[in-house]
Amino acid sequence: MSISQKVSNNGKKVNINITGRFDYKLSQVFRDSYRQIPGQDDVSYHIDLSDATFMDSSALGMLLLLREHAKCHGGSVIIDQPSKQIDNILKVANFEQLFTINY
């Protein structure tokens, strides 16, 4: 399980890639991956879940906290390429109503 982050040159797009288990153990690292970005206004956060193998309720909560953070700064959150297993979890939680999900 790991999180990597890449910020675009203009600072307006942040790619966060999650590999393996997305659970409570990653909460601090996940928060740090978006809170330590300078100039956080109008940022588009892209959460790549293509390599995630597991997601629990705390991960859903982390995504909701990121959504609130982005919303407060005029930004957005996009979930990219969730695996089939992760997509099922997102659908059960009705996250397609809260987030843009790119397949």
C-alpha positions as CSV (number, residue, x, y, z in Angstrom):
1,M,0.0,0.0,0.0
2,S,1.3,3.4,-1.0
3,I,0.4,6.8,-2.1
4,S,2.3,8.9,-4.7
5,Q,1.5,12.4,-5.7
6,K,2.4,14.5,-8.7
7,V,1.6,18.2,-9.1
8,S,1.3,19.8,-12.6
9,N,3.7,22.6,-13.5
10,N,1.0,25.3,-13.0
11,G,-0.1,23.7,-9.7
12,K,-3.7,23.4,-10.8
13,K,-3.8,19.6,-11.2
14,V,-2.7,17.1,-8.5
15,N,-2.6,13.4,-9.4
16,I,-2.7,11.1,-6.4
17,N,-2.1,7.4,-7.1
18,I,-3.1,4.8,-4.6
19,T,-1.6,1.3,-4.8
20,G,-2.7,-1.7,-2.8
21,R,-5.0,-1.3,0.3
22,F,-6.7,2.1,0.7
23,D,-7.5,2.1,4.4
24,Y,-7.1,3.9,7.7
25,K,-3.3,3.2,7.7
26,L,-3.0,5.7,4.8
27,S,-5.1,8.5,6.3
28,Q,-2.2,10.8,7.3
29,V,-0.2,10.2,4.1
30,F,-3.4,10.8,2.1
31,R,-4.2,14.0,3.9
32,D,-0.6,15.2,3.5
33,S,-0.8,14.5,-0.3
34,Y,-3.3,17.3,-0.8
35,R,-2.9,19.6,2.2
36,Q,0.7,20.5,1.5
37,I,0.1,21.9,-2.0
38,P,0.9,25.6,-2.2
39,G,-1.8,27.8,-3.8
40,Q,-4.7,25.4,-3.4
41,D,-7.4,27.5,-5.2
42,D,-9.1,26.0,-8.2
43,V,-7.1,22.7,-8.0
44,S,-8.4,19.6,-9.7
45,Y,-7.5,16.5,-7.7
46,H,-7.3,13.3,-9.7
47,I,-7.4,10.2,-7.5
48,D,-6.1,7.2,-9.5
49,L,-7.5,4.0,-8.1
50,S,-6.5,1.7,-10.9
51,D,-3.9,-0.1,-8.7
52,A,-6.0,-0.1,-5.5
53,T,-7.0,-3.6,-4.4
54,F,-9.1,-2.8,-1.3
55,M,-11.0,0.1,0.1
56,D,-12.7,0.4,3.5
57,S,-15.1,2.9,5.0
58,S,-12.3,5.1,6.3
59,A,-11.0,5.5,2.7
60,L,-14.5,6.6,1.7
61,G,-14.4,9.1,4.5
62,M,-11.0,10.3,3.3
63,L,-12.4,10.9,-0.1
64,L,-15.2,12.9,1.4
65,L,-12.8,15.0,3.4
66,L,-10.8,15.7,0.2
67,R,-14.0,16.7,-1.6
68,E,-14.8,19.2,1.2
69,H,-11.3,20.6,1.1
70,A,-11.4,21.0,-2.7
71,K,-14.9,22.5,-2.5
72,C,-13.8,25.1,0.0
73,H,-11.0,26.2,-2.3
74,G,-13.0,26.2,-5.6
75,G,-11.5,22.9,-6.7
76,S,-12.8,19.5,-7.7
77,V,-12.1,15.8,-7.2
78,I,-12.1,13.2,-10.0
79,I,-11.8,9.5,-9.4
80,D,-9.8,7.9,-12.2
81,Q,-9.9,4.3,-13.3
82,P,-11.2,2.4,-10.3
83,S,-10.7,-1.3,-10.4
84,K,-13.9,-3.4,-10.7
85,Q,-13.8,-4.2,-7.0
86,I,-13.3,-0.6,-6.0
87,D,-16.0,0.6,-8.5
88,N,-18.5,-1.7,-6.8
89,I,-17.7,-0.2,-3.4
90,L,-18.1,3.3,-4.8
91,K,-21.4,2.4,-6.4
92,V,-22.8,0.9,-3.2
93,A,-21.8,4.1,-1.4
94,N,-23.5,6.2,-4.1
95,F,-20.2,8.1,-4.8
96,E,-21.1,8.5,-8.4
97,Q,-23.5,11.2,-7.2
98,L,-20.8,13.1,-5.4
99,F,-17.7,12.6,-7.6
100,T,-16.9,12.5,-11.3
101,I,-15.6,9.0,-12.0
102,N,-13.6,8.3,-15.1
103,Y,-13.4,4.7,-16.4
